Amino acid sequence: MSTDPDLKEVLWKAADKLRGSVDAAHYRDFVLGLVFLKYVSDSSGDGAFRVPRGARWADIAAQAHSGTIGATIDAAMDAVMRANPPLAGVLPKPFGRDEVDQRRLGELVGLIGDVRFAGHGGDRGQGGRGGQAGRGGQSGKSARDVLGEVYEYFLEKFARAEGKRGGEFYTPSSVVKVLVEILEPFKGRVYDPCCGSGGMFVQAEKFVLSHRGRLDDIAVHGQEANERTWRLAKMNLAVHGISGDLSARWADTFYEDAHPELQADYVLANPPFNMSDWYRDPGDSRWRFGVPPATNANFAWIQHIVAKLGPAGTAGVVMANGSMSSRQSAERGIRAAMVEADLVSCVVALPGQLFRSTPIPACLWFLDKGKTARNQVLFIDARGMGTMIDRTERVFTSADIARIAGTYRSWRDGSHSDVPGFCHAAGLDEIRSHDHVLTPGRYVGTAKATAGAAGDEPLSDKVERLTKELFAQFEESARLDQVVRAELARQDERLDEHLDGRPGSADGLLDE
């Protein structure tokens, strides 16, 4: 199920009305806040949220060109939060600030007013402009479905636009899907200690519903240290109808654990990579396998996650590649102790360019307190997988995700077969022989080149083909170089002719 791309693009282009007149750091709060307010107004008749009179979109639209539209929106946000306790302290209220261009904000309100999130009446005929049905309201979808997809689209767009900072609140959906498909969180407590905008929870919810489960089959628990990101997560859960415990406010997981007694059935997490500025108490009871170094929190996150797992809990964690092979004494010791405790079930090496927000190569760790394949670790080398969707970003396709998850399930269920160059199940003795380094490339070996196999290519033929392609590219580059040089020469001649025809030409100046 996907939302009409035209609706998403209309909303995104409408949001551009405010770009340049709002601090870039707060731009997404403005846009997502307005889209959310329009949604709750459209869906107020469905009972999803209570929207008091005076806070509905029709009331806001009536003030769009008043010059004080920002104050009207802030007041509406306050009213909606008071009427819906789960939203208390969550919705943004920066619209009435002096630096906000009220004319552009009014135009944005008008454009968003043309979008209808509820196709069967929504605001009971009062939304949009002059009660027009506008865009949206797609057949077969609830208003919440439509908003959920729009919200996810916007989060992805903002993460791409913000580059490195975008990684603080967004994990690429194809990576999250790999985690979810492997962990299979059908029922139980789902936890994320650094939940960002809540994308892990949304994908877990989709997994449950796609397998004919119910939304309340999982209980969501999370924590986020950044205030604005915590608000994003709270809004995201509200958008998707997920009742989650993200604690009463934002807080540092290492300094102030918001869920000290939690024993989770599933943990999905993408902690900040190689964090050097973190709160470290050497006496913390979470450091069961060793005290993490002060200069890197990677193994602090992993041990915190282990401490949160219930007796049969499983976890999927995105980590920097250094976690698999670091020779730093504390990290090497922690990694070895975790392997010897039989907690590590699988390690997946990821391809580059999955994360637009960081060039740091990444991997996936899977932990399992109730492993069926005892004293074994499955290694998957997925570095050759994925499809480039543009020059800088790669995604896993549905087939890629199915292959990785299927390989894990086969291993877990006892029907695994190694595939050279892709996957290998290693026993503890083999891992010890590699000094507990967990880089999949050390274990899976090299793919066999099988001549004549469907879709395969002998190595010698592949080298010859690639060499020809490379020389062809060199030739094309040389040809283009000549074209550019010839064009520049023609431009120089035209410039000389132009100057020769004017008094005080370049030649005259040089003669002087």
PAKEZA-479148 format. One record per residue (C-alpha): residue number from 1; z, y, x. Coordinates in pm, whole numbers. Layout:
BEGIN
<node nr="NUM" w="Z" v="Y" u="X"/>
...
This chain:
BEGIN
<node nr="1" w="0" v="0" u="0"/>
<node nr="2" w="-99" v="335" u="146"/>
<node nr="3" w="-97" v="687" u="15"/>
<node nr="4" w="-423" v="875" u="-46"/>
<node nr="5" w="-498" v="1026" u="299"/>
<node nr="6" w="-620" v="1341" u="124"/>
<node nr="7" w="-270" v="1405" u="-9"/>
<node nr="8" w="-117" v="1370" u="338"/>
<node nr="9" w="-377" v="1594" u="495"/>
<node nr="10" w="-341" v="1858" u="223"/>
<node nr="11" w="34" v="1871" u="285"/>
<node nr="12" w="-10" v="1882" u="663"/>
<node nr="13" w="-265" v="2163" u="642"/>
<node nr="14" w="-38" v="2348" u="401"/>
<node nr="15" w="243" v="2319" u="655"/>
<node nr="16" w="24" v="2494" u="913"/>
<node nr="17" w="68" v="2811" u="709"/>
<node nr="18" w="412" v="2847" u="866"/>
<node nr="19" w="317" v="2755" u="1222"/>
<node nr="20" w="363" v="3047" u="1459"/>
<node nr="21" w="604" v="3231" u="1232"/>
<node nr="22" w="882" v="2975" u="1280"/>
<node nr="23" w="1045" v="2856" u="1602"/>
<node nr="24" w="875" v="2531" u="1702"/>
<node nr="25" w="1213" v="2360" u="1731"/>
<node nr="26" w="1279" v="2421" u="1361"/>
<node nr="27" w="928" v="2384" u="1224"/>
<node nr="28" w="969" v="2026" u="1106"/>
<node nr="29" w="1296" v="2113" u="927"/>
<node nr="30" w="1114" v="2378" u="724"/>
<node nr="31" w="825" v="2155" u="629"/>
<node nr="32" w="1014" v="1834" u="556"/>
<node nr="33" w="1281" v="2027" u="368"/>
<node nr="34" w="1023" v="2190" u="138"/>
<node nr="35" w="836" v="1863" u="79"/>
<node nr="36" w="1165" v="1693" u="-5"/>
<node nr="37" w="1264" v="1971" u="-247"/>
<node nr="38" w="927" v="1943" u="-423"/>
<node nr="39" w="975" v="1567" u="-454"/>
<node nr="40" w="1324" v="1583" u="-605"/>
<node nr="41" w="1197" v="1839" u="-854"/>
<node nr="42" w="899" v="1625" u="-953"/>
<node nr="43" w="1110" v="1309" u="-986"/>
<node nr="44" w="1414" v="1465" u="-1156"/>
<node nr="45" w="1320" v="1298" u="-1482"/>
<node nr="46" w="1338" v="955" u="-1316"/>
<node nr="47" w="1707" v="981" u="-1237"/>
<node nr="48" w="1654" v="951" u="-861"/>
<node nr="49" w="1822" v="1287" u="-800"/>
<node nr="50" w="1983" v="1554" u="-1011"/>
<node nr="51" w="1814" v="1894" u="-988"/>
<node nr="52" w="2006" v="2177" u="-1161"/>
<node nr="53" w="1822" v="2447" u="-1352"/>
<node nr="54" w="1729" v="2730" u="-1123"/>
<node nr="55" w="1665" v="2486" u="-836"/>
<node nr="56" w="1351" v="2324" u="-977"/>
<node nr="57" w="1014" v="2386" u="-823"/>
<node nr="58" w="897" v="2594" u="-1118"/>
<node nr="59" w="1190" v="2832" u="-1057"/>
<node nr="60" w="1104" v="2851" u="-687"/>
<node nr="61" w="730" v="2897" u="-746"/>
<node nr="62" w="803" v="3190" u="-980"/>
<node nr="63" w="959" v="3374" u="-682"/>
<node nr="64" w="689" v="3279" u="-427"/>
<node nr="65" w="564" v="3637" u="-387"/>
<node nr="66" w="891" v="3819" u="-440"/>
<node nr="67" w="958" v="3885" u="-72"/>
<node nr="68" w="1291" v="3700" u="-103"/>
<node nr="69" w="1152" v="3349" u="-153"/>
<node nr="70" w="1353" v="3223" u="145"/>
<node nr="71" w="1686" v="3312" u="-16"/>
<node nr="72" w="1570" v="3141" u="-337"/>
<node nr="73" w="1489" v="2820" u="-147"/>
<node nr="74" w="1821" v="2825" u="42"/>
<node nr="75" w="2006" v="2861" u="-289"/>
<node nr="76" w="1807" v="2573" u="-437"/>
<node nr="77" w="1894" v="2352" u="-138"/>
<node nr="78" w="2263" v="2433" u="-190"/>
<node nr="79" w="2240" v="2350" u="-560"/>
<node nr="80" w="2068" v="2015" u="-498"/>
<node nr="81" w="2327" v="1917" u="-236"/>
<node nr="82" w="2615" v="2002" u="-470"/>
<node nr="83" w="2457" v="1798" u="-750"/>
<node nr="84" w="2390" v="1494" u="-524"/>
<node nr="85" w="2689" v="1405" u="-302"/>
<node nr="86" w="2487" v="1172" u="-70"/>
<node nr="87" w="2284" v="1479" u="32"/>
<node nr="88" w="2589" v="1696" u="110"/>
<node nr="89" w="2533" v="1891" u="432"/>
<node nr="90" w="2192" v="1731" u="487"/>
<node nr="91" w="1920" v="1964" u="356"/>
<node nr="92" w="1804" v="2252" u="580"/>
<node nr="93" w="1871" v="2614" u="482"/>
<node nr="94" w="1687" v="2833" u="736"/>
<node nr="95" w="1438" v="2983" u="489"/>
<node nr="96" w="1609" v="3316" u="428"/>
<node nr="97" w="1647" v="3413" u="794"/>
<node nr="98" w="1514" v="3753" u="903"/>
<node nr="99" w="1267" v="3603" u="1148"/>
<node nr="100" w="1092" v="3393" u="881"/>
<node nr="101" w="767" v="3544" u="753"/>
<node nr="102" w="836" v="3554" u="378"/>
<node nr="103" w="470" v="3614" u="290"/>
<node nr="104" w="357" v="3298" u="471"/>
<node nr="105" w="649" v="3105" u="328"/>
<node nr="106" w="541" v="3213" u="-21"/>
<node nr="107" w="186" v="3091" u="50"/>
<node nr="108" w="324" v="2755" u="167"/>
<node nr="109" w="527" v="2724" u="-153"/>
<node nr="110" w="210" v="2787" u="-353"/>
<node nr="111" w="13" v="2522" u="-165"/>
<node nr="112" w="284" v="2256" u="-189"/>
<node nr="113" w="314" v="2341" u="-557"/>
<node nr="114" w="-32" v="2190" u="-612"/>
<node nr="115" w="98" v="1848" u="-507"/>
<node nr="116" w="258" v="1622" u="-766"/>
<node nr="117" w="475" v="1335" u="-648"/>
<node nr="118" w="524" v="1203" u="-1003"/>
<node nr="119" w="210" v="1112" u="-1195"/>
<node nr="120" w="377" v="1077" u="-1534"/>
<node nr="121" w="526" v="1421" u="-1578"/>
<node nr="122" w="774" v="1464" u="-1293"/>
<node nr="123" w="918" v="1806" u="-1362"/>
<node nr="124" w="827" v="1763" u="-1730"/>
<node nr="125" w="519" v="1983" u="-1704"/>
<node nr="126" w="680" v="2260" u="-1502"/>
<node nr="127" w="559" v="2184" u="-1149"/>
<node nr="128" w="265" v="2315" u="-955"/>
<node nr="129" w="94" v="2633" u="-1056"/>
<node nr="130" w="61" v="2696" u="-1426"/>
<node nr="131" w="164" v="2337" u="-1497"/>
<node nr="132" w="-147" v="2188" u="-1336"/>
<node nr="133" w="-128" v="1821" u="-1254"/>
<node nr="134" w="-253" v="1889" u="-902"/>
<node nr="135" w="-285" v="1619" u="-636"/>
<node nr="136" w="-78" v="1302" u="-602"/>
<node nr="137" w="72" v="1098" u="-883"/>
<node nr="138" w="-132" v="796" u="-775"/>
<node nr="139" w="-163" v="511" u="-1017"/>
<node nr="140" w="66" v="216" u="-951"/>
<node nr="141" w="300" v="405" u="-719"/>
<node nr="142" w="635" v="560" u="-783"/>
<node nr="143" w="704" v="914" u="-669"/>
<node nr="144" w="941" v="766" u="-412"/>
<node nr="145" w="666" v="543" u="-271"/>
<node nr="146" w="436" v="840" u="-230"/>
<node nr="147" w="700" v="1062" u="-72"/>
<node nr="148" w="814" v="783" u="159"/>
<node nr="149" w="464" v="745" u="300"/>
<node nr="150" w="416" v="1122" u="329"/>
<node nr="151" w="752" v="1155" u="504"/>
<node nr="152" w="668" v="881" u="755"/>
<node nr="153" w="326" v="1040" u="816"/>
<node nr="154" w="490" v="1377" u="885"/>
<node nr="155" w="750" v="1228" u="1118"/>
<node nr="156" w="476" v="1061" u="1320"/>
<node nr="157" w="272" v="1382" u="1332"/>
<node nr="158" w="573" v="1585" u="1443"/>
<node nr="159" w="665" v="1327" u="1708"/>
<node nr="160" w="313" v="1344" u="1850"/>
<node nr="161" w="316" v="1723" u="1846"/>
<node nr="162" w="654" v="1744" u="2018"/>
<node nr="163" w="563" v="1502" u="2297"/>
<node nr="164" w="864" v="1385" u="2497"/>
<node nr="165" w="1116" v="1539" u="2256"/>
<node nr="166" w="951" v="1351" u="1971"/>
<node nr="167" w="1080" v="1026" u="2121"/>
<node nr="168" w="1434" v="1139" u="2038"/>
<node nr="169" w="1378" v="1081" u="1668"/>
<node nr="170" w="1073" v="855" u="1634"/>
<node nr="171" w="980" v="504" u="1750"/>
<node nr="172" w="614" v="402" u="1699"/>
<node nr="173" w="592" v="197" u="1381"/>
<node nr="174" w="400" v="-90" u="1541"/>
<node nr="175" w="683" v="-139" u="1794"/>
<node nr="176" w="943" v="-135" u="1517"/>
<node nr="177" w="740" v="-392" u="1323"/>
<node nr="178" w="751" v="-630" u="1622"/>
<node nr="179" w="1132" v="-602" u="1628"/>
<node nr="180" w="1161" v="-656" u="1253"/>
<node nr="181" w="916" v="-946" u="1235"/>
<node nr="182" w="1104" v="-1129" u="1511"/>
<node nr="183" w="1457" v="-1063" u="1380"/>
<node nr="184" w="1365" v="-1120" u="1014"/>
<node nr="185" w="1651" v="-920" u="859"/>
<node nr="186" w="1643" v="-1087" u="517"/>
<node nr="187" w="2005" v="-1024" u="427"/>
<node nr="188" w="2317" v="-880" u="590"/>
<node nr="189" w="2440" v="-582" u="792"/>
<node nr="190" w="2175" v="-390" u="988"/>
<node nr="191" w="2292" v="-152" u="1262"/>
<node nr="192" w="2131" v="106" u="1490"/>
<node nr="193" w="2363" v="291" u="1734"/>
<node nr="194" w="2106" v="564" u="1810"/>
<node nr="195" w="1916" v="570" u="1483"/>
<node nr="196" w="1694" v="877" u="1531"/>
<node nr="197" w="1523" v="953" u="1201"/>
<node nr="198" w="1607" v="609" u="1059"/>
<node nr="199" w="1270" v="439" u="1112"/>
<node nr="200" w="1430" v="103" u="1199"/>
<node nr="201" w="1608" v="97" u="863"/>
<node nr="202" w="1292" v="186" u="670"/>
<node nr="203" w="1096" v="-98" u="833"/>
<node nr="204" w="1384" v="-341" u="769"/>
<node nr="205" w="1377" v="-238" u="403"/>
<node nr="206" w="1000" v="-294" u="386"/>
<node nr="207" w="1041" v="-639" u="540"/>
<node nr="208" w="1300" v="-738" u="281"/>
<node nr="209" w="1091" v="-611" u="-12"/>
<node nr="210" w="772" v="-773" u="120"/>
<node nr="211" w="953" v="-1108" u="115"/>
<node nr="212" w="1062" v="-1063" u="-245"/>
<node nr="213" w="1411" v="-959" u="-158"/>
<node nr="214" w="1608" v="-673" u="-309"/>
<node nr="215" w="1690" v="-339" u="-154"/>
<node nr="216" w="2063" v="-409" u="-165"/>
<node nr="217" w="2019" v="-735" u="29"/>
<node nr="218" w="2079" v="-536" u="347"/>
<node nr="219" w="2360" v="-291" u="426"/>
<node nr="220" w="2261" v="-14" u="666"/>
<node nr="221" w="2494" v="129" u="932"/>
<node nr="222" w="2389" v="381" u="1193"/>
<node nr="223" w="2489" v="662" u="1424"/>
<node nr="224" w="2308" v="958" u="1578"/>
<node nr="225" w="2432" v="1213" u="1832"/>
<node nr="226" w="2188" v="1496" u="1755"/>
<node nr="227" w="2272" v="1707" u="1449"/>
<node nr="228" w="1916" v="1785" u="1342"/>
<node nr="229" w="1802" v="1427" u="1396"/>
<node nr="230" w="2102" v="1298" u="1197"/>
<node nr="231" w="1994" v="1521" u="908"/>
<node nr="232" w="1641" v="1383" u="935"/>
<node nr="233" w="1777" v="1029" u="913"/>
<node nr="234" w="1991" v="1110" u="609"/>
<node nr="235" w="1689" v="1261" u="434"/>
<node nr="236" w="1470" v="966" u="533"/>
<node nr="237" w="1712" v="716" u="382"/>
<node nr="238" w="1738" v="927" u="66"/>
<node nr="239" w="1359" v="943" u="42"/>
<node nr="240" w="1335" v="563" u="55"/>
<node nr="241" w="1629" v="502" u="-178"/>
<node nr="242" w="1838" v="336" u="94"/>
<node nr="243" w="2215" v="371" u="69"/>
<node nr="244" w="2324" v="377" u="431"/>
<node nr="245" w="2639" v="462" u="621"/>
<node nr="246" w="2537" v="704" u="894"/>
<node nr="247" w="2896" v="834" u="909"/>
<node nr="248" w="3009" v="1173" u="784"/>
<node nr="249" w="2857" v="1358" u="1076"/>
<node nr="250" w="2668" v="1319" u="1402"/>
<node nr="251" w="2857" v="1189" u="1707"/>
<node nr="252" w="2808" v="1041" u="2056"/>
<node nr="253" w="2818" v="661" u="2023"/>
<node nr="254" w="2989" v="615" u="2361"/>
<node nr="255" w="3252" v="884" u="2307"/>
<node nr="256" w="3318" v="835" u="1937"/>
<node nr="257" w="3205" v="503" u="1788"/>
<node nr="258" w="3153" v="570" u="1417"/>
<node nr="259" w="3172" v="199" u="1325"/>
<node nr="260" w="3446" v="52" u="1547"/>
<node nr="261" w="3508" v="-258" u="1334"/>
<node nr="262" w="3146" v="-338" u="1247"/>
<node nr="263" w="3015" v="-688" u="1312"/>
<node nr="264" w="2641" v="-666" u="1248"/>
<node nr="265" w="2403" v="-943" u="1155"/>
<node nr="266" w="2108" v="-751" u="1300"/>
<node nr="267" w="2079" v="-466" u="1549"/>
<node nr="268" w="1754" v="-274" u="1593"/>
<node nr="269" w="1760" v="4" u="1850"/>
<node nr="270" w="1553" v="224" u="2077"/>
<node nr="271" w="1814" v="395" u="2300"/>
<node nr="272" w="1725" v="688" u="2527"/>
<node nr="273" w="1574" v="549" u="2848"/>
<node nr="274" w="1765" v="581" u="3179"/>
<node nr="275" w="2018" v="832" u="3042"/>
<node nr="276" w="2216" v="976" u="3335"/>
<node nr="277" w="2439" v="1223" u="3150"/>
<node nr="278" w="2657" v="1002" u="2932"/>
<node nr="279" w="3026" v="962" u="2850"/>
<node nr="280" w="3163" v="677" u="3061"/>
<node nr="281" w="3510" v="526" u="3038"/>
<node nr="282" w="3539" v="249" u="3300"/>
<node nr="283" w="3817" v="87" u="3098"/>
<node nr="284" w="3611" v="59" u="2778"/>
<node nr="285" w="3648" v="-285" u="2616"/>
<node nr="286" w="3274" v="-292" u="2548"/>
<node nr="287" w="3198" v="-350" u="2918"/>
<node nr="288" w="3252" v="-724" u="2889"/>
<node nr="289" w="2990" v="-809" u="3152"/>
<node nr="290" w="3061" v="-527" u="3394"/>
<node nr="291" w="3100" v="-148" u="3410"/>
<node nr="292" w="2758" v="26" u="3382"/>
<node nr="293" w="2672" v="275" u="3657"/>
<node nr="294" w="2743" v="642" u="3587"/>
<node nr="295" w="2381" v="728" u="3667"/>
<node nr="296" w="2215" v="509" u="3402"/>
<node nr="297" w="2328" v="413" u="3051"/>
<node nr="298" w="2074" v="132" u="2992"/>
<node nr="299" w="2330" v="-145" u="3025"/>
<node nr="300" w="2592" v="59" u="2844"/>
<node nr="301" w="2364" v="52" u="2539"/>
<node nr="302" w="2294" v="-319" u="2575"/>
<node nr="303" w="2664" v="-406" u="2607"/>
<node nr="304" w="2757" v="-179" u="2317"/>
<node nr="305" w="2501" v="-366" u="2106"/>
<node nr="306" w="2639" v="-704" u="2213"/>
<node nr="307" w="2987" v="-586" u="2115"/>
<node nr="308" w="2857" v="-500" u="1767"/>
<node nr="309" w="2698" v="-838" u="1698"/>
<node nr="310" w="2869" v="-1077" u="1460"/>
<node nr="311" w="2921" v="-1446" u="1549"/>
<node nr="312" w="2555" v="-1531" u="1477"/>
<node nr="313" w="2412" v="-1182" u="1514"/>
<node nr="314" w="2074" v="-1104" u="1667"/>
<node nr="315" w="1940" v="-785" u="1823"/>
<node nr="316" w="1607" v="-634" u="1924"/>
<node nr="317" w="1626" v="-346" u="2172"/>
<node nr="318" w="1359" v="-124" u="2330"/>
<node nr="319" w="1440" v="-72" u="2698"/>
<node nr="320" w="1285" v="83" u="3007"/>
<node nr="321" w="1122" v="-174" u="3234"/>
<node nr="322" w="1380" v="-110" u="3504"/>
<node nr="323" w="1638" v="-297" u="3296"/>
<node nr="324" w="1455" v="-624" u="3364"/>
<node nr="325" w="1456" v="-602" u="3742"/>
<node nr="326" w="1697" v="-334" u="3864"/>
<node nr="327" w="1858" v="-420" u="4198"/>
<node nr="328" w="2141" v="-170" u="4150"/>
<node nr="329" w="2449" v="-389" u="4204"/>
<node nr="330" w="2624" v="-313" u="3874"/>
<node nr="331" w="2309" v="-355" u="3664"/>
<node nr="332" w="2203" v="-673" u="3843"/>
<node nr="333" w="2549" v="-819" u="3790"/>
<node nr="334" w="2557" v="-729" u="3418"/>
<node nr="335" w="2210" v="-875" u="3363"/>
<node nr="336" w="2301" v="-1199" u="3542"/>
<node nr="337" w="2626" v="-1233" u="3346"/>
<node nr="338" w="2447" v="-1187" u="3014"/>
<node nr="339" w="2186" v="-1451" u="3103"/>
<node nr="340" w="2457" v="-1694" u="3213"/>
<node nr="341" w="2644" v="-1631" u="2886"/>
<node nr="342" w="2324" v="-1743" u="2710"/>
<node nr="343" w="2291" v="-1419" u="2511"/>
<node nr="344" w="1934" v="-1329" u="2609"/>
<node nr="345" w="1681" v="-1509" u="2391"/>
<node nr="346" w="1352" v="-1334" u="2467"/>
<node nr="347" w="1201" v="-1057" u="2679"/>
<node nr="348" w="865" v="-899" u="2593"/>
<node nr="349" w="670" v="-684" u="2840"/>
<node nr="350" w="490" v="-409" u="2648"/>
<node nr="351" w="156" v="-246" u="2732"/>
<node nr="352" w="137" v="114" u="2844"/>
<node nr="353" w="68" v="408" u="2613"/>
<node nr="354" w="255" v="268" u="2312"/>
<node nr="355" w="497" v="557" u="2342"/>
<node nr="356" w="320" v="890" u="2337"/>
<node nr="357" w="654" v="1060" u="2405"/>
<node nr="358" w="715" v="901" u="2746"/>
<node nr="359" w="508" v="755" u="3032"/>
<node nr="360" w="796" v="522" u="3126"/>
<node nr="361" w="685" v="157" u="3084"/>
<node nr="362" w="894" v="-27" u="2824"/>
<node nr="363" w="997" v="-375" u="2724"/>
<node nr="364" w="1182" v="-548" u="2440"/>
<node nr="365" w="1507" v="-738" u="2481"/>
<node nr="366" w="1612" v="-987" u="2215"/>
<node nr="367" w="1974" v="-1102" u="2208"/>
<node nr="368" w="2114" v="-1386" u="1999"/>
<node nr="369" w="2473" v="-1502" u="1968"/>
<node nr="370" w="2366" v="-1814" u="1778"/>
<node nr="371" w="2073" v="-1939" u="1987"/>
<node nr="372" w="1926" v="-2274" u="1891"/>
<node nr="373" w="1725" v="-2306" u="2215"/>
<node nr="374" w="2027" v="-2318" u="2444"/>
<node nr="375" w="2009" v="-2220" u="2811"/>
<node nr="376" w="1653" v="-2097" u="2777"/>
<node nr="377" w="1479" v="-1758" u="2766"/>
<node nr="378" w="1134" v="-1701" u="2621"/>
<node nr="379" w="914" v="-1464" u="2820"/>
<node nr="380" w="614" v="-1295" u="2657"/>
<node nr="381" w="370" v="-1079" u="2852"/>
<node nr="382" w="205" v="-852" u="2594"/>
<node nr="383" w="73" v="-599" u="2845"/>
<node nr="384" w="-286" v="-687" u="2763"/>
<node nr="385" w="-242" v="-646" u="2390"/>
<node nr="386" w="-282" v="-349" u="2158"/>
<node nr="387" w="-570" v="-122" u="2062"/>
<node nr="388" w="-629" v="237" u="2173"/>
<node nr="389" w="-654" v="468" u="1870"/>
<node nr="390" w="-739" v="767" u="2086"/>
<node nr="391" w="-748" v="855" u="2456"/>
<node nr="392" w="-370" v="857" u="2494"/>
<node nr="393" w="-215" v="623" u="2238"/>
<node nr="394" w="-215" v="247" u="2188"/>
<node nr="395" w="-89" v="53" u="1884"/>
<node nr="396" w="-25" v="-311" u="1811"/>
<node nr="397" w="-255" v="-445" u="1541"/>
<node nr="398" w="-130" v="-675" u="1265"/>
<node nr="399" w="-281" v="-967" u="1458"/>
<node nr="400" w="-93" v="-863" u="1775"/>
<node nr="401" w="236" v="-842" u="1587"/>
<node nr="402" w="176" v="-1178" u="1420"/>
<node nr="403" w="98" v="-1345" u="1754"/>
<node nr="404" w="410" v="-1212" u="1928"/>
<node nr="405" w="641" v="-1291" u="1635"/>
<node nr="406" w="478" v="-1630" u="1577"/>
<node nr="407" w="531" v="-1725" u="1942"/>
<node nr="408" w="898" v="-1636" u="1916"/>
<node nr="409" w="947" v="-1833" u="1593"/>
<node nr="410" w="776" v="-2140" u="1740"/>
<node nr="411" w="1009" v="-2126" u="2039"/>
<node nr="412" w="1314" v="-2072" u="1819"/>
<node nr="413" w="1214" v="-2363" u="1594"/>
<node nr="414" w="1150" v="-2605" u="1881"/>
<node nr="415" w="770" v="-2628" u="1861"/>
<node nr="416" w="681" v="-2399" u="2149"/>
<node nr="417" w="404" v="-2455" u="2403"/>
<node nr="418" w="360" v="-2232" u="2706"/>
<node nr="419" w="39" v="-2030" u="2727"/>
<node nr="420" w="-48" v="-1935" u="3088"/>
<node nr="421" w="-65" v="-1559" u="3129"/>
<node nr="422" w="103" v="-1495" u="2793"/>
<node nr="423" w="428" v="-1686" u="2731"/>
<node nr="424" w="668" v="-1923" u="2905"/>
<node nr="425" w="1007" v="-2070" u="2816"/>
<node nr="426" w="1225" v="-2070" u="3130"/>
<node nr="427" w="1549" v="-2259" u="3185"/>
<node nr="428" w="1852" v="-2107" u="3357"/>
<node nr="429" w="1776" v="-2275" u="3690"/>
<node nr="430" w="1431" v="-2117" u="3700"/>
<node nr="431" w="1576" v="-1775" u="3612"/>
<node nr="432" w="1842" v="-1814" u="3881"/>
<node nr="433" w="1568" v="-1887" u="4134"/>
<node nr="434" w="1431" v="-1540" u="4053"/>
<node nr="435" w="1775" v="-1382" u="4103"/>
<node nr="436" w="1804" v="-1321" u="3725"/>
<node nr="437" w="1507" v="-1083" u="3724"/>
<node nr="438" w="1362" v="-1096" u="3371"/>
<node nr="439" w="1014" v="-952" u="3421"/>
<node nr="440" w="781" v="-1177" u="3213"/>
<node nr="441" w="500" v="-1156" u="3470"/>
<node nr="442" w="712" v="-1362" u="3710"/>
<node nr="443" w="727" v="-1651" u="3467"/>
<node nr="444" w="413" v="-1666" u="3254"/>
<node nr="445" w="171" v="-1706" u="3546"/>
<node nr="446" w="-199" v="-1621" u="3527"/>
<node nr="447" w="-428" v="-1693" u="3236"/>
<node nr="448" w="-676" v="-1969" u="3310"/>
<node nr="449" w="-1040" v="-1868" u="3310"/>
<node nr="450" w="-1215" v="-2136" u="3105"/>
<node nr="451" w="-1593" v="-2118" u="3130"/>
<node nr="452" w="-1772" v="-2167" u="2802"/>
<node nr="453" w="-1465" v="-2124" u="2584"/>
<node nr="454" w="-1523" v="-1916" u="2273"/>
<node nr="455" w="-1441" v="-1554" u="2338"/>
<node nr="456" w="-1363" v="-1630" u="2705"/>
<node nr="457" w="-1544" v="-1526" u="3023"/>
<node nr="458" w="-1542" v="-1687" u="3369"/>
<node nr="459" w="-1367" v="-1468" u="3626"/>
<node nr="460" w="-1673" v="-1445" u="3855"/>
<node nr="461" w="-1891" v="-1332" u="3563"/>
<node nr="462" w="-1629" v="-1079" u="3456"/>
<node nr="463" w="-1609" v="-929" u="3809"/>
<node nr="464" w="-1989" v="-906" u="3826"/>
<node nr="465" w="-2011" v="-744" u="3481"/>
<node nr="466" w="-1737" v="-490" u="3554"/>
<node nr="467" w="-1895" v="-405" u="3892"/>
<node nr="468" w="-2229" v="-333" u="3724"/>
<node nr="469" w="-2056" v="-119" u="3463"/>
<node nr="470" w="-1871" v="75" u="3732"/>
<node nr="471" w="-2190" v="147" u="3931"/>
<node nr="472" w="-2365" v="247" u="3609"/>
<node nr="473" w="-2087" v="497" u="3545"/>
<node nr="474" w="-2121" v="631" u="3900"/>
<node nr="475" w="-2493" v="682" u="3842"/>
<node nr="476" w="-2433" v="855" u="3511"/>
<node nr="477" w="-2173" v="1079" u="3675"/>
<node nr="478" w="-2424" v="1177" u="3949"/>
<node nr="479" w="-2692" v="1248" u="3685"/>
<node nr="480" w="-2457" v="1472" u="3486"/>
<node nr="481" w="-2358" v="1650" u="3808"/>
<node nr="482" w="-2723" v="1739" u="3869"/>
<node nr="483" w="-2766" v="1858" u="3509"/>
<node nr="484" w="-2464" v="2086" u="3537"/>
<node nr="485" w="-2575" v="2226" u="3872"/>
<node nr="486" w="-2926" v="2297" u="3738"/>
<node nr="487" w="-2785" v="2473" u="3433"/>
<node nr="488" w="-2555" v="2687" u="3649"/>
<node nr="489" w="-2851" v="2782" u="3870"/>
<node nr="490" w="-3049" v="2891" u="3561"/>
<node nr="491" w="-2758" v="3100" u="3441"/>
<node nr="492" w="-2735" v="3267" u="3784"/>
<node nr="493" w="-3106" v="3351" u="3772"/>
<node nr="494" w="-3071" v="3505" u="3426"/>
<node nr="495" w="-2774" v="3711" u="3540"/>
<node nr="496" w="-2970" v="3839" u="3843"/>
<node nr="497" w="-3265" v="3934" u="3620"/>
<node nr="498" w="-3032" v="4117" u="3385"/>
<node nr="499" w="-2864" v="4311" u="3665"/>
<node nr="500" w="-3197" v="4399" u="3832"/>
<node nr="501" w="-3309" v="4571" u="3515"/>
<node nr="502" w="-3011" v="4809" u="3501"/>
<node nr="503" w="-2926" v="5123" u="3705"/>
<node nr="504" w="-2661" v="5051" u="3965"/>
<node nr="505" w="-2752" v="4686" u="3991"/>
<node nr="506" w="-2567" v="4439" u="4207"/>
<node nr="507" w="-2843" v="4465" u="4473"/>
<node nr="508" w="-2799" v="4842" u="4490"/>
<node nr="509" w="-2427" v="4811" u="4533"/>
<node nr="510" w="-2472" v="4561" u="4813"/>
<node nr="511" w="-2720" v="4793" u="4988"/>
<node nr="512" w="-2458" v="5065" u="4997"/>
